[in-house]
Amino acid sequence: MTQTPASNREHALRRGPLRRGWTTGACATAAAKAAYQALLGGGFPDPVEIRLPKGEAPRFALARERRGEGWCEAAIVKDAGDDPDVTHGALISARVAALPVGSGVRFKAGEGVGTVTLPGLPLAPGEPAINPVPRRMMCEAIAEVAAVWGASGDVEIEVSIAGGEELAKRTANPRLGILGGLSVLGTTGIVRPFSCAAWIASIHRGIDVARAAGLAHLAGCTGSTSEAAVRALHGLPERAMLDMGDFAGGVIKYVRQHPVARLTIGGGPGKMVKLAQGLLDLHSGRGSVDFGWLSGVLEEADAPAGLVASARGANTAKQVFDEAATAGFPLARLIAERALSSVRETLAGAPVLADVVVVDRDGAVIAQAGGPESAAAEGPHG
C-alpha cells in the first residue's frame, strides 16, 4: 500500500543528501494525541510530541484545531521530507470522541481514508485502511494522555486526509481493493527518502491480495506499456497485475515463498537485458546494460560479426535490438530465454511456471519464453 507514485521514481535517485520526513501514521498519531488532550480539558498542545516505535520523540506543529459536541480535532500538514510521496503536504487530521468505559480504542475512516474490501491484507475487509503499526502508535498515545489525566482512554479516532480520495488514484490502493481513499501507513514513523522497502512491501501486499482472491496467474511488469501488452496476451484481470516497476526481485522472491501456479515477468528490451544479466533491480541508477556481456551473448549465438561489434560499442539496448531486427537475428527471443533463466534461478525450485515477455515501445510483444504461447508470440525482433 505504498503511496510513492511510479512517475516520481527518478526523484529518489538525485544526488546529494536527502531529508527524511514523517509517515502518515506518525502525523495521525500526533493529531490524535493533541485532540484527546484537548477533549480532556488540557488544551491543544502545540507542538505535540509523540514517541515512535524505536524511541525517537519528534514534535509536530498543529495546522488546525477544532471542537464540537463531545469531540476535538487536530490536524497536521505532512512533511515527507525528500521522499516522492503523494501525501507530502497533505492535511492529516484526527477527530477524537469519548466512548463508554470498556469500549477501547476504535478507528474510523474519515474523508480521504480508504476502506479495505478484499482479503489478503493485514486488515480485515470492512476495516478502515489504518495499518497495524499506526493503530498501535495511536493507542499508545491515547493511553499516555489518559494516564496523565486520569481518563479511561476509551475513544473513537476518525482519521481524515484532505484530498485523499483523489490522491489514492495515483497509488496501488484501488488495485489492492482499498476504496475511497488512502492508507494510513508507517512502521517506524519515519519516512526515509525513497524507501525501496516500502515499494517492495506494496508489491508483497498485491501478491497477498491476489492469492487470497484465488488468482493462479500473476504478472509483474516494468511499466504501463508492458503491463497492457502482457494483460492482453494472457487475458489477465487487473488484480493479477503487480505494480513491479524496477523491483523484479521483490516479485520473484516473494512468489518463491508464496507460490502461485504461474508468474509472468514483462518489460522492454533494456530492462529484460538487465534481468537476463542476472540483475533483479532494473533501475538505471542501480544497474546498467552491460554491452560487453550482450556482445558476448551475441557472439555465442553466432550472430553476424558486424552486429557483435556494434553491440560492444552501443549506447542503448534499443540500438542493438533495432540492428538485430534489421539483420534478421532473433535477439529478443535470446534475451527472453536468458531472462527466464534468471527468473527460474531466483525461484529456486518453487512450484511456479514462469514466462518472460519482451515488449517494444509501441506495446507489441516481440518475444516470449517459457509459456505455451511463446512460439506464437515471437515478433520480427525475435
C-alpha positions as a Python dict, from the first residue, in 0.01 Angstrom:
ca = {
    (1, 'M'): (0, 0, 0),
    (2, 'T'): (285, 230, -62),
    (3, 'Q'): (196, 581, -165),
    (4, 'T'): (505, 652, -372),
    (5, 'P'): (394, 709, -734),
    (6, 'A'): (587, 533, -1009),
    (7, 'S'): (622, 857, -1204),
    (8, 'N'): (839, 1002, -928),
    (9, 'R'): (1099, 725, -901),
    (10, 'E'): (1373, 939, -1051),
    (11, 'H'): (1329, 1195, -773),
    (12, 'A'): (1467, 941, -531),
    (13, 'L'): (1793, 899, -715),
    (14, 'R'): (1908, 1259, -736),
    (15, 'R'): (2249, 1327, -591),
    (16, 'G'): (2311, 1493, -256),
    (17, 'P'): (2179, 1431, 94),
    (18, 'L'): (1806, 1372, 116),
    (19, 'R'): (1590, 1495, 401),
    (20, 'R'): (1379, 1242, 588),
    (21, 'G'): (1017, 1305, 683),
    (22, 'W'): (729, 1163, 884),
    (23, 'T'): (482, 890, 791),
    (24, 'T'): (109, 942, 764),
    (25, 'G'): (77, 722, 1073),
    (26, 'A'): (307, 945, 1277),
    (27, 'C'): (112, 1256, 1173),
    (28, 'A'): (-220, 1090, 1260),
    (29, 'T'): (-80, 983, 1597),
    (30, 'A'): (31, 1335, 1682),
    (31, 'A'): (-306, 1477, 1576),
    (32, 'A'): (-494, 1216, 1781),
    (33, 'K'): (-283, 1282, 2089),
    (34, 'A'): (-338, 1658, 2068),
    (35, 'A'): (-711, 1615, 2010),
    (36, 'Y'): (-753, 1378, 2307),
    (37, 'Q'): (-568, 1609, 2543),
    (38, 'A'): (-794, 1892, 2434),
    (39, 'L'): (-1101, 1672, 2479),
    (40, 'L'): (-996, 1607, 2839),
    (41, 'G'): (-968, 1979, 2908),
    (42, 'G'): (-595, 2026, 2873),
    (43, 'G'): (-600, 2239, 2562),
    (44, 'F'): (-433, 2159, 2233),
    (45, 'P'): (-58, 2106, 2284),
    (46, 'D'): (132, 2283, 2008),
    (47, 'P'): (377, 2147, 1921),
    (48, 'V'): (271, 1798, 2022),
    (49, 'E'): (530, 1532, 2099),
    (50, 'I'): (488, 1163, 2028),
    (51, 'R'): (711, 861, 2074),
    (52, 'L'): (798, 650, 1772),
    (53, 'P'): (840, 270, 1778),
    (54, 'K'): (1219, 296, 1804),
    (55, 'G'): (1213, 557, 2078),
    (56, 'E'): (1255, 884, 1893),
    (57, 'A'): (1032, 1168, 2015),
    (58, 'P'): (959, 1420, 1737),
    (59, 'R'): (736, 1725, 1777),
    (60, 'F'): (467, 1831, 1532),
    (61, 'A'): (315, 2174, 1483),
    (62, 'L'): (-63, 2183, 1461),
    (63, 'A'): (-216, 2324, 1144),
    (64, 'R'): (-576, 2325, 1268),
    (65, 'E'): (-773, 2287, 1591),
    (66, 'R'): (-1148, 2223, 1614),
    (67, 'R'): (-1402, 2144, 1884),
    (68, 'G'): (-1755, 2013, 1875),
    (69, 'E'): (-2012, 1847, 2098),
    (70, 'G'): (-1822, 1555, 2252),
    (71, 'W'): (-1523, 1570, 2019),
    (72, 'C'): (-1200, 1755, 1945),
    (73, 'E'): (-998, 1750, 1626),
    (74, 'A'): (-640, 1840, 1542),
    (75, 'A'): (-465, 1842, 1207),
    (76, 'I'): (-105, 1834, 1090),
    (77, 'V'): (47, 1906, 749),
    (78, 'K'): (251, 1604, 650),
    (79, 'D'): (617, 1661, 575),
    (80, 'A'): (753, 1358, 386),
    (81, 'G'): (1097, 1514, 353),
    (82, 'D'): (1252, 1445, 15),
    (83, 'D'): (1054, 1127, -42),
    (84, 'P'): (835, 1136, -358),
    (85, 'D'): (522, 1058, -156),
    (86, 'V'): (183, 1166, -288),
    (87, 'T'): (78, 1264, 66),
    (88, 'H'): (359, 1519, 112),
    (89, 'G'): (190, 1843, 212),
    (90, 'A'): (-145, 1676, 279),
    (91, 'L'): (-351, 1776, 581),
    (92, 'I'): (-380, 1477, 817),
    (93, 'S'): (-647, 1517, 1083),
    (94, 'A'): (-774, 1310, 1374),
    (95, 'R'): (-1110, 1366, 1543),
    (96, 'V'): (-1132, 1205, 1886),
    (97, 'A'): (-1461, 1137, 2064),
    (98, 'A'): (-1514, 971, 2401),
    (99, 'L'): (-1670, 624, 2418),
    (100, 'P'): (-1822, 436, 2713),
    (101, 'V'): (-1574, 285, 2957),
    (102, 'G'): (-1456, -54, 2835),
    (103, 'S'): (-1501, 24, 2468),
    (104, 'G'): (-1128, 52, 2399),
    (105, 'V'): (-994, 245, 2102),
    (106, 'R'): (-1194, 227, 1782),
    (107, 'F'): (-1086, 355, 1442),
    (108, 'K'): (-1298, 515, 1175),
    (109, 'A'): (-1214, 614, 817),
    (110, 'G'): (-1288, 980, 766),
    (111, 'E'): (-1275, 1173, 442),
    (112, 'G'): (-987, 1061, 220),
    (113, 'V'): (-904, 743, 414),
    (114, 'G'): (-983, 417, 237),
    (115, 'T'): (-1169, 108, 346),
    (116, 'V'): (-1037, -246, 297),
    (117, 'T'): (-1265, -453, 75),
    (118, 'L'): (-1056, -761, -9),
    (119, 'P'): (-886, -1031, 199),
    (120, 'G'): (-509, -1074, 198),
    (121, 'L'): (-408, -750, 370),
    (122, 'P'): (-309, -709, 737),
    (123, 'L'): (-659, -568, 798),
    (124, 'A'): (-991, -746, 757),
    (125, 'P'): (-1239, -639, 487),
    (126, 'G'): (-1458, -359, 615),
    (127, 'E'): (-1184, -208, 830),
    (128, 'P'): (-1054, 145, 775),
    (129, 'A'): (-718, 136, 597),
    (130, 'I'): (-520, 236, 904),
    (131, 'N'): (-234, -10, 927),
    (132, 'P'): (-146, -206, 1243),
    (133, 'V'): (159, -4, 1349),
    (134, 'P'): (-13, 336, 1323),
    (135, 'R'): (-304, 189, 1517),
    (136, 'R'): (-67, 75, 1789),
    (137, 'M'): (106, 414, 1795),
    (138, 'M'): (-227, 592, 1836),
    (139, 'C'): (-339, 352, 2108),
    (140, 'E'): (-16, 414, 2299),
    (141, 'A'): (-50, 792, 2260),
    (142, 'I'): (-410, 780, 2387),
    (143, 'A'): (-303, 565, 2683),
    (144, 'E'): (-25, 811, 2765),
    (145, 'V'): (-267, 1105, 2776),
    (146, 'A'): (-526, 902, 2967),
    (147, 'A'): (-271, 815, 3237),
    (148, 'V'): (-180, 1179, 3287),
    (149, 'W'): (-540, 1299, 3305),
    (150, 'G'): (-690, 1003, 3488),
    (151, 'A'): (-916, 910, 3198),
    (152, 'S'): (-1023, 569, 3070),
    (153, 'G'): (-874, 602, 2721),
    (154, 'D'): (-1191, 472, 2556),
    (155, 'V'): (-1224, 672, 2235),
    (156, 'E'): (-1313, 669, 1869),
    (157, 'I'): (-1043, 810, 1640),
    (158, 'E'): (-1160, 925, 1299),
    (159, 'V'): (-864, 988, 1069),
    (160, 'S'): (-903, 1201, 756),
    (161, 'I'): (-667, 1301, 475),
    (162, 'A'): (-764, 1609, 277),
    (163, 'G'): (-797, 1518, -89),
    (164, 'G'): (-713, 1158, -13),
    (165, 'E'): (-972, 1001, -241),
    (166, 'E'): (-825, 1176, -544),
    (167, 'L'): (-465, 1113, -435),
    (168, 'A'): (-541, 742, -391),
    (169, 'K'): (-591, 711, -767),
    (170, 'R'): (-214, 759, -802),
    (171, 'T'): (-137, 469, -568),
    (172, 'A'): (-178, 92, -566),
    (173, 'N'): (-482, 116, -336),
    (174, 'P'): (-757, 66, -597),
    (175, 'R'): (-586, -249, -724),
    (176, 'L'): (-549, -376, -368),
    (177, 'G'): (-920, -326, -308),
    (178, 'I'): (-874, -28, -75),
    (179, 'L'): (-1154, 202, -180),
    (180, 'G'): (-1244, 560, -102),
    (181, 'G'): (-905, 697, -16),
    (182, 'L'): (-550, 647, 103),
    (183, 'S'): (-398, 419, 362),
    (184, 'V'): (-253, 541, 691),
    (185, 'L'): (91, 386, 676),
    (186, 'G'): (419, 362, 862),
    (187, 'T'): (617, 103, 1055),
    (188, 'T'): (877, 331, 1213),
    (189, 'G'): (706, 670, 1193),
    (190, 'I'): (992, 798, 979),
    (191, 'V'): (996, 838, 601),
    (192, 'R'): (1343, 775, 470),
    (193, 'P'): (1370, 921, 120),
    (194, 'F'): (1251, 673, -137),
    (195, 'S'): (1248, 360, 70),
    (196, 'C'): (1277, 69, -172),
    (197, 'A'): (1146, -144, 112),
    (198, 'A'): (816, 48, 103),
    (199, 'W'): (770, -16, -269),
    (200, 'I'): (854, -384, -229),
    (201, 'A'): (614, -411, 66),
    (202, 'S'): (341, -281, -164),
    (203, 'I'): (429, -550, -418),
    (204, 'H'): (403, -813, -146),
    (205, 'R'): (59, -690, -42),
    (206, 'G'): (-52, -708, -406),
    (207, 'I'): (56, -1071, -420),
    (208, 'D'): (-120, -1146, -91),
    (209, 'V'): (-445, -995, -215),
    (210, 'A'): (-427, -1177, -548),
    (211, 'R'): (-360, -1512, -379),
    (212, 'A'): (-640, -1455, -131),
    (213, 'A'): (-871, -1391, -427),
    (214, 'G'): (-771, -1729, -569),
    (215, 'L'): (-581, -1597, -871),
    (216, 'A'): (-340, -1858, -1005),
    (217, 'H'): (-158, -1647, -1266),
    (218, 'L'): (11, -1320, -1169),
    (219, 'A'): (222, -1082, -1375),
    (220, 'G'): (483, -823, -1284),
    (221, 'C'): (573, -563, -1545),
    (222, 'T'): (816, -275, -1561),
    (223, 'G'): (568, -14, -1683),
    (224, 'S'): (223, 59, -1819),
    (225, 'T'): (307, -31, -2180),
    (226, 'S'): (437, -379, -2097),
    (227, 'E'): (158, -427, -1845),
    (228, 'A'): (-109, -361, -2107),
    (229, 'A'): (60, -597, -2352),
    (230, 'V'): (101, -879, -2101),
    (231, 'R'): (-251, -839, -1970),
    (232, 'A'): (-391, -865, -2322),
    (233, 'L'): (-162, -1155, -2411),
    (234, 'H'): (-271, -1367, -2118),
    (235, 'G'): (-624, -1230, -2064),
    (236, 'L'): (-549, -1141, -1704),
    (237, 'P'): (-774, -940, -1472),
    (238, 'E'): (-637, -614, -1336),
    (239, 'R'): (-593, -762, -988),
    (240, 'A'): (-345, -1012, -1128),
    (241, 'M'): (-116, -730, -1242),
    (242, 'L'): (153, -638, -988),
    (243, 'D'): (300, -288, -972),
    (244, 'M'): (652, -428, -1009),
    (245, 'G'): (830, -129, -1158),
    (246, 'D'): (1202, -198, -1142),
    (247, 'F'): (1179, -439, -849),
    (248, 'A'): (1174, -773, -1028),
    (249, 'G'): (1344, -935, -732),
    (250, 'G'): (1072, -811, -499),
    (251, 'V'): (815, -1001, -706),
    (252, 'I'): (1009, -1318, -781),
    (253, 'K'): (1147, -1377, -432),
    (254, 'Y'): (809, -1328, -267),
    (255, 'V'): (641, -1562, -514),
    (256, 'R'): (914, -1815, -436),
    (257, 'Q'): (799, -1806, -72),
    (258, 'H'): (428, -1768, -153),
    (259, 'P'): (383, -1967, -476),
    (260, 'V'): (119, -1925, -741),
    (261, 'A'): (69, -2158, -1035),
    (262, 'R'): (215, -1916, -1288),
    (263, 'L'): (417, -1595, -1292),
    (264, 'T'): (483, -1373, -1593),
    (265, 'I'): (754, -1107, -1597),
    (266, 'G'): (725, -846, -1871),
    (267, 'G'): (919, -542, -1979),
    (268, 'G'): (1100, -355, -2251),
    (269, 'P'): (1422, -472, -2416),
    (270, 'G'): (1659, -274, -2192),
    (271, 'K'): (1500, -392, -1867),
    (272, 'M'): (1487, -751, -1986),
    (273, 'V'): (1854, -740, -2085),
    (274, 'K'): (1936, -642, -1726),
    (275, 'L'): (1723, -929, -1597),
    (276, 'A'): (1899, -1160, -1842),
    (277, 'Q'): (2230, -1042, -1695),
    (278, 'G'): (2107, -1154, -1355),
    (279, 'L'): (2010, -812, -1215),
    (280, 'L'): (1695, -813, -1003),
    (281, 'D'): (1677, -434, -952),
    (282, 'L'): (1625, -296, -1301),
    (283, 'H'): (1657, 77, -1234),
    (284, 'S'): (1911, 266, -1444),
    (285, 'G'): (2059, 424, -1132),
    (286, 'R'): (2132, 89, -968),
    (287, 'G'): (2241, -122, -1262),
    (288, 'S'): (2307, -78, -1631),
    (289, 'V'): (2308, -278, -1950),
    (290, 'D'): (2647, -447, -1987),
    (291, 'F'): (2719, -415, -2357),
    (292, 'G'): (3029, -632, -2327),
    (293, 'W'): (2810, -908, -2186),
    (294, 'L'): (2549, -850, -2457),
    (295, 'S'): (2807, -872, -2737),
    (296, 'G'): (2937, -1193, -2580),
    (297, 'V'): (2587, -1342, -2583),
    (298, 'L'): (2550, -1248, -2947),
    (299, 'E'): (2887, -1399, -3032),
    (300, 'E'): (2799, -1726, -2856),
    (301, 'A'): (2478, -1740, -3059),
    (302, 'D'): (2668, -1700, -3388),
    (303, 'A'): (2526, -1355, -3459),
    (304, 'P'): (2672, -1166, -3755),
    (305, 'A'): (3015, -1026, -3673),
    (306, 'G'): (2902, -672, -3750),
    (307, 'L'): (2618, -699, -3500),
    (308, 'V'): (2853, -832, -3232),
    (309, 'A'): (3094, -545, -3287),
    (310, 'S'): (2815, -288, -3293),
    (311, 'A'): (2671, -420, -2965),
    (312, 'R'): (3008, -386, -2797),
    (313, 'G'): (3015, -12, -2870),
    (314, 'A'): (2644, 60, -2842),
    (315, 'N'): (2492, 333, -2627),
    (316, 'T'): (2147, 183, -2574),
    (317, 'A'): (1983, -157, -2578),
    (318, 'K'): (1726, -25, -2826),
    (319, 'Q'): (2007, 44, -3072),
    (320, 'V'): (2122, -318, -3053),
    (321, 'F'): (1769, -456, -3082),
    (322, 'D'): (1697, -237, -3384),
    (323, 'E'): (2014, -351, -3558),
    (324, 'A'): (1936, -713, -3475),
    (325, 'A'): (1592, -674, -3630),
    (326, 'T'): (1743, -528, -3943),
    (327, 'A'): (1986, -821, -3960),
    (328, 'G'): (1703, -1071, -3904),
    (329, 'F'): (1867, -1201, -3585),
    (330, 'P'): (1630, -1320, -3306),
    (331, 'L'): (1787, -1118, -3025),
    (332, 'A'): (1458, -1060, -2840),
    (333, 'R'): (1395, -1434, -2815),
    (334, 'L'): (1751, -1491, -2695),
    (335, 'I'): (1715, -1227, -2423),
    (336, 'A'): (1376, -1361, -2319),
    (337, 'E'): (1528, -1706, -2274),
    (338, 'R'): (1821, -1569, -2073),
    (339, 'A'): (1587, -1359, -1859),
    (340, 'L'): (1372, -1664, -1799),
    (341, 'S'): (1680, -1847, -1673),
    (342, 'S'): (1736, -1565, -1422),
    (343, 'V'): (1374, -1587, -1308),
    (344, 'R'): (1392, -1964, -1266),
    (345, 'E'): (1721, -1941, -1080),
    (346, 'T'): (1567, -1689, -838),
    (347, 'L'): (1256, -1904, -794),
    (348, 'A'): (1497, -2174, -678),
    (349, 'G'): (1274, -2471, -749),
    (350, 'A'): (947, -2321, -627),
    (351, 'P'): (646, -2486, -796),
    (352, 'V'): (580, -2189, -1025),
    (353, 'L'): (553, -2197, -1404),
    (354, 'A'): (733, -1885, -1523),
    (355, 'D'): (746, -1700, -1851),
    (356, 'V'): (909, -1378, -1971),
    (357, 'V'): (759, -1138, -2224),
    (358, 'V'): (959, -871, -2408),
    (359, 'V'): (754, -572, -2526),
    (360, 'D'): (867, -289, -2754),
    (361, 'R'): (790, 79, -2703),
    (362, 'D'): (479, 54, -2917),
    (363, 'G'): (336, -218, -2692),
    (364, 'A'): (397, -507, -2931),
    (365, 'V'): (512, -840, -2790),
    (366, 'I'): (841, -912, -2967),
    (367, 'A'): (935, -1230, -2780),
    (368, 'Q'): (819, -1467, -2511),
    (369, 'A'): (998, -1753, -2338),
    (370, 'G'): (869, -2015, -2102),
    (371, 'G'): (499, -2036, -2184),
    (372, 'P'): (298, -2243, -2429),
    (373, 'E'): (223, -1923, -2621),
    (374, 'S'): (591, -1837, -2672),
    (375, 'A'): (628, -1965, -3026),
    (376, 'A'): (324, -1775, -3148),
    (377, 'A'): (427, -1457, -2966),
    (378, 'E'): (763, -1405, -3135),
    (379, 'G'): (757, -1093, -3343),
    (380, 'P'): (1000, -951, -3601),
    (381, 'H'): (1265, -877, -3337),
    (382, 'G'): (1277, -1233, -3213),
}
